[in-house]
Amino acid sequence: MALETLFICQPYAAAKRGALKPQPPVSYKTEDQAVRRAQRMMDGGRVAGVDVVRQTADTEAGDYDEPIFVMRLGDVPRIDI
């Protein structure tokens, strides 16, 4: 069981009627890399919004902990807590 921490940048594009369409997520080795990428995406105007999450996982076994939001920028889906 090899646990690793994943840092995932999840962008969203604007869709019809104000909806958001998830774009392909990108995984990074460090939180800083994921945060910088998210900021560049927003600065470039290529996305409506972006989430950066940290998630611990055993990818070999397919076991993933709940994601922890590091940053949410722009228009992102609402999360009910």
Secondary structure by P-SEA (a helix, b strand, c coil): cbbbbbbbbbbbbbcccbbbbbcbbbbbccaaaaaaaaaaaaaaccccbbbbbbbbbcccccccccccccccccccccccc
